[in-house]
Amino acid sequence: MGMVRDARKRAYGLSPVLMHIPPNTSQSVSGDLELPQVGLAPMLLEVLALCGYGLWMLLGLALALGIYSTGRGEALVPLTLGCLFVSAGLLLACLRLPLMPEWHGWQIGHSLRPTREALLALATYLPMLGLAGMVRGNEGFWATRLISVALVLCSVACLVSSAYGYRARRMAQAGVTMQIPLSRVLSACYGGGLWLWVCVIFQANLTGADVAPLPWAIGLLMLALLLGLADGLGWQQSLRKPTPGERLRHAEDLQGRRFLAATLICAVPCVALLVVPLLPWGRWLSLCAAMAYVVGKTIELKLYDVAVTRLIEPDAP
């Protein structure tokens, strides 16, 4: 118990961001913080935010390089979709629902001063709004490319800074903090890439334009491979136990649900990437693949939280 107490003190003391304690956090008799597990709904909102930032990041990168399709409407659709994904948690936090008591560590209505993480997330809206007003006509205009780069940088900074949120405190106590920013950026790129793929396919179907499926397939398959490697490393560290028997027991307990999550995250989208060009109604498979990723990633984050909770608190269910 003393080792857990020391690990928690180090995690709170060395964090680069001011750690916010959720309102439902309690203390044990010994004075240790007892952080409750996160429900599926906050995990879903987190995954949607990852997809939204990934959409902004990839779209901004494409516009900055001048490789995205011209036309105001074609760029506004992924921008708007990303805004809906990112703003879902903010909207629920503004409504002060128990489902989302805080947004990036900021208890809206209880504290007038946002956290640094929340300020950075709010600042990310500025280049997004500026880009929405600048994408009319040719994206080769230098101001459009400059704002696109700003959107990419703000999205990456927000992903990295938000890695030190509520769930990160559990992982910091378990010694897996170093993998969190990389995993979040890869998850955002992969999820945002799937939703951007959906936007491109449906818009091409409406306008009659041709879409080259091979670059999309290669890029997203490579991201899926990198994400699998990063998540596998995180799982190996999160399942560390004092004895091999305990590690095996905990791994077997989560094995079935981990396989389901991995199937939804990687297998379903990868198969869809290969099948979509072969079917006349394949665009609907792209939408199913993006939705499957959201469901699978939500399940994986929940299982990851359970695994880290068991590592920190061995008596947890």
C-alpha positions in Angstrom: 0.0 0.0 0.0 2.9 2.3 0.8 4.3 1.8 -2.7 1.0 2.7 -4.3 0.9 5.9 -2.1 4.4 6.9 -3.2 3.6 6.2 -6.9 0.5 8.4 -6.7 2.5 11.2 -5.1 5.1 11.0 -7.8 2.4 11.0 -10.5 0.8 14.1 -9.2 4.0 15.9 -8.4 5.7 15.3 -11.7 2.8 15.9 -14.1 3.5 18.8 -16.5 -0.2 19.8 -16.3 -2.1 20.8 -13.1 -4.0 17.7 -12.3 -7.7 18.2 -11.7 -9.5 15.8 -9.3 -13.0 15.0 -10.5 -15.9 16.0 -8.2 -16.8 12.3 -7.4 -13.2 11.5 -6.3 -13.1 10.2 -2.7 -10.4 9.5 -0.2 -9.7 6.4 1.7 -9.2 6.1 5.4 -5.4 6.2 4.8 -5.7 9.4 2.8 -5.1 7.9 -0.6 -7.1 9.1 -3.6 -9.6 6.5 -4.8 -10.3 7.4 -8.5 -13.5 5.7 -9.8 -13.5 4.0 -13.1 -14.7 6.0 -16.1 -18.0 4.9 -17.7 -18.6 4.1 -21.3 -20.3 7.4 -22.2 -17.2 9.5 -21.3 -15.0 7.1 -23.2 -17.3 7.5 -26.2 -17.0 11.3 -26.0 -13.2 10.9 -25.8 -13.1 8.8 -28.9 -15.3 11.2 -30.8 -13.0 14.1 -29.8 -10.0 12.0 -31.0 -11.8 11.5 -34.4 -12.6 15.2 -34.5 -9.1 16.4 -33.9 -7.8 13.8 -36.4 -10.2 15.1 -39.0 -9.0 18.7 -38.5 -5.4 17.6 -38.5 -5.5 15.5 -41.7 -7.7 18.1 -43.5 -5.4 20.9 -42.5 -2.4 19.0 -43.6 -4.0 18.2 -47.0 -5.0 21.8 -47.5 -1.5 23.1 -46.5 0.1 20.7 -49.0 -2.5 21.6 -51.7 -3.6 18.0 -52.3 -7.2 18.3 -51.1 -10.1 18.7 -53.5 -11.0 22.3 -54.4 -14.3 23.7 -53.5 -15.8 25.3 -50.4 -18.4 22.6 -49.7 -16.0 19.7 -49.9 -13.7 21.2 -47.2 -16.6 22.5 -45.0 -18.1 19.0 -44.6 -15.2 17.4 -42.7 -14.6 20.7 -40.8 -18.2 20.7 -39.6 -18.1 17.0 -38.8 -15.0 17.4 -36.8 -16.5 20.3 -35.0 -19.5 18.2 -34.0 -17.3 15.5 -32.7 -15.0 17.8 -30.7 -17.9 19.9 -29.3 -20.0 17.0 -28.0 -18.2 16.8 -24.7 -18.2 20.6 -24.3 -21.9 20.8 -24.9 -22.6 18.2 -22.3 -20.3 19.9 -19.8 -22.1 23.2 -20.4 -25.4 21.5 -19.5 -23.7 20.3 -16.2 -24.9 16.7 -16.7 -23.4 14.1 -14.4 -22.4 12.3 -17.6 -19.7 14.9 -18.3 -18.9 16.8 -15.0 -15.8 18.4 -16.5 -14.3 19.3 -19.9 -10.5 19.1 -20.1 -10.3 19.5 -16.3 -12.6 22.6 -16.3 -15.8 22.4 -14.3 -18.0 24.8 -16.3 -20.2 26.7 -13.9 -18.2 25.9 -10.8 -14.9 27.5 -11.9 -14.6 30.7 -13.9 -11.0 30.1 -14.8 -10.5 27.4 -17.4 -7.5 25.1 -17.1 -4.6 25.4 -19.5 -5.8 22.3 -21.3 -9.3 23.7 -21.8 -7.9 27.1 -23.0 -5.8 25.2 -25.6 -8.9 23.2 -26.7 -10.9 26.5 -27.1 -8.1 28.1 -29.0 -8.2 25.3 -31.5 -11.6 26.5 -32.7 -10.0 29.8 -33.9 -8.0 28.3 -36.9 -10.9 26.0 -37.6 -13.3 28.9 -38.0 -10.7 30.9 -39.9 -10.1 28.0 -42.3 -13.9 27.6 -42.8 -14.0 31.2 -44.0 -10.9 30.9 -46.2 -11.6 27.7 -48.1 -13.7 29.4 -50.7 -12.3 28.9 -54.2 -8.6 27.8 -54.6 -6.9 26.5 -51.4 -3.6 27.5 -52.9 -4.0 31.0 -51.3 -1.1 31.5 -48.9 -3.4 32.6 -46.0 -5.4 29.4 -46.4 -2.3 27.3 -46.2 -1.0 29.3 -43.2 -4.3 28.8 -41.3 -4.2 25.1 -42.2 -0.8 24.7 -40.6 -2.1 26.5 -37.5 -5.0 24.1 -37.3 -2.7 21.1 -37.6 -0.4 22.4 -34.9 -3.2 23.3 -32.5 -4.8 19.9 -33.0 -1.6 18.1 -32.3 -0.9 20.3 -29.2 -4.4 19.6 -27.9 -4.0 15.9 -28.3 -0.7 15.8 -26.5 -1.9 18.1 -23.7 -5.1 16.2 -23.1 -3.0 13.1 -22.6 -2.6 14.3 -19.1 -6.3 14.2 -18.2 -8.2 12.0 -15.8 -7.4 8.6 -17.3 -3.7 9.6 -17.6 -3.4 9.9 -13.9 -4.1 6.2 -13.5 -1.6 5.3 -16.2 1.0 7.7 -14.7 0.7 5.8 -11.5 1.3 2.5 -13.4 4.3 3.9 -15.3 2.8 3.9 -18.8 2.5 7.7 -19.3 5.1 7.9 -22.0 3.0 5.8 -24.5 -0.2 8.0 -24.0 0.6 11.0 -26.4 1.8 8.7 -29.2 -1.2 6.5 -28.9 -3.6 9.4 -28.9 -2.0 11.0 -32.0 -2.1 7.7 -33.9 -5.7 7.0 -32.8 -6.7 10.5 -33.9 -5.0 10.1 -37.3 -6.5 6.7 -37.9 -10.1 7.6 -36.7 -10.0 11.0 -38.4 -8.7 9.3 -41.5 -11.6 6.9 -41.6 -14.2 9.7 -41.2 -12.4 11.8 -43.8 -12.5 8.8 -46.1 -16.3 8.7 -45.5 -16.6 12.4 -46.4 -14.5 12.0 -49.6 -16.4 9.0 -50.8 -19.9 10.3 -50.3 -19.0 13.7 -51.8 -17.5 12.0 -54.8 -20.6 10.0 -55.2 -22.7 13.2 -55.2 -20.5 15.1 -57.6 -19.6 12.2 -59.9 -15.8 12.6 -59.2 -13.4 9.8 -59.2 -11.6 8.7 -56.0 -8.3 6.8 -56.1 -8.8 4.1 -53.4 -5.2 2.9 -53.4 -3.6 5.8 -51.5 -6.4 5.8 -48.9 -6.0 2.1 -48.4 -2.2 2.2 -48.1 -2.2 5.2 -45.7 -5.0 3.9 -43.4 -3.5 0.3 -43.3 -0.2 1.7 -42.3 -1.8 3.8 -39.5 -3.7 0.7 -38.3 -0.4 -1.2 -38.1 1.3 1.6 -36.2 -1.7 2.0 -33.9 -1.7 -1.7 -33.2 1.9 -1.7 -32.2 1.5 1.3 -29.9 -1.6 -0.1 -28.2 0.1 -3.5 -27.9 3.0 -1.9 -26.0 0.6 -0.1 -23.8 -1.3 -3.3 -23.0 1.9 -5.1 -22.1 2.8 -2.5 -19.6 -0.7 -2.2 -18.2 -0.9 -5.9 -17.5 2.3 -6.1 -15.6 1.7 -8.1 -12.3 3.9 -9.2 -9.4 3.6 -12.8 -10.5 3.1 -14.5 -13.9 0.0 -16.3 -12.6 -1.7 -13.0 -11.7 -0.7 -11.5 -15.1 -2.1 -14.5 -16.9 -5.4 -14.4 -14.9 -6.0 -10.8 -15.7 -5.1 -11.2 -19.3 -7.4 -14.1 -19.8 -10.2 -12.2 -18.1 -10.0 -9.4 -20.7 -9.0 -11.5 -23.7 -12.4 -12.0 -25.3 -13.4 -8.3 -25.1 -9.9 -7.2 -26.3 -10.3 -9.4 -29.3 -13.8 -7.9 -30.0 -12.3 -4.4 -29.7 -9.4 -5.2 -32.0 -11.7 -6.7 -34.6 -13.8 -3.5 -34.7 -10.8 -1.2 -34.7 -8.6 -2.9 -37.2 -10.2 -5.9 -39.0 -13.5 -4.3 -40.0 -12.0 -1.0 -41.4 -9.2 -2.9 -43.1 -11.5 -5.3 -44.9 -13.8 -2.3 -45.8 -10.8 -0.5 -47.3 -10.2 -3.4 -49.7 -13.9 -4.2 -50.5 -15.3 -0.6 -51.0 -13.8 -0.1 -54.5 -15.2 -3.4 -55.6 -18.9 -2.8 -54.8 -21.3 -0.2 -56.2 -22.7 0.5 -52.7 -19.3 0.3 -51.1 -19.5 3.8 -49.7 -21.9 2.5 -47.0 -19.2 0.1 -45.9 -16.9 3.0 -45.3 -19.5 4.6 -42.9 -19.8 1.2 -41.1 -16.1 1.0 -40.8 -15.8 4.4 -39.2 -18.6 3.7 -36.8 -17.1 0.3 -36.0 -13.8 2.1 -35.1 -15.6 4.4 -32.7 -17.4 1.5 -30.9 -14.2 -0.6 -30.8 -12.0 2.2 -29.5 -14.6 3.0 -26.8 -14.5 -0.6 -25.7 -10.7 -0.7 -25.7 -10.4 2.4 -23.6 -12.8 1.0 -21.1 -10.9 -2.2 -20.9 -7.6 -0.3 -20.7 -8.9 1.6 -17.7 -10.1 -1.6 -16.0 -6.6 -3.1 -16.5 -4.8 -0.1 -15.1 -7.2 0.0 -12.2 -6.4 -3.6 -11.4 -2.7 -2.8 -11.6 -3.0 0.1 -9.2 -5.6 -1.4 -6.9 -5.3 -5.2 -6.9 -8.5 -5.6 -5.0 -10.5 -3.8 -7.8 -13.1 -6.0 -9.6 
